[in-house]
Amino acid sequence: MRKIILAGATTATGLVLLMSYPTSTGRTLAQPPADTGPSATVPGATGTGPSSDPTPDQQTTAPNSAPSGTYTGPAVMTTWGTVQVQVTVTNGQVADAHAIQVPDGNARDAQINSYAVPILEAETVSANNSRIDAVSGATVTSEGYIDSLQAALDQAGLR
């Protein structure tokens, strides 16, 4: 009887620990710092100052034509740092992809990303969408890359 109670208590403790484990699905997007410069408070001001809207950097789309331009995804916060992707779309096809921000807090991050990022960029162009495989050993960077990539492709009107 004593063994049964001990086994039940151990199982219950294990389940509590398992259910309280934080998963990676709760990632949040990095928010850009608030611009406190004078141009941010002038109503009706025009120009090329910073914008908090996730709009394309350059868009040359005619009505009823395939999108073309350069689109930047949001900066995605991951466990190891920020990942942000920029894609160039030509006639509705991904022509180029670049990770413009990757985790670089230490030498190990730099080593992993020097291997993983070129693979992710090549897969993006090859797949022409965000349905690409994560790079083994760089799962966190891969997930952040894919999240930012999908947002950039959404801006371009691609799926």
Protein Blocks (a to p, Z undefined) as FASTA:
>chain_A
ZZmmmmmmmmmmmmmmmmmpccfklcccddddddfbfklmmghiacjddcfbdcdfbdcd
dehiaceddddddddddfkbccddddddeehiafbdcdfbdcfkbmklmmmmmmmmmmmm
mmmmmnopabdcddehilmmmmmmmmmmmmmmmmnopZZ
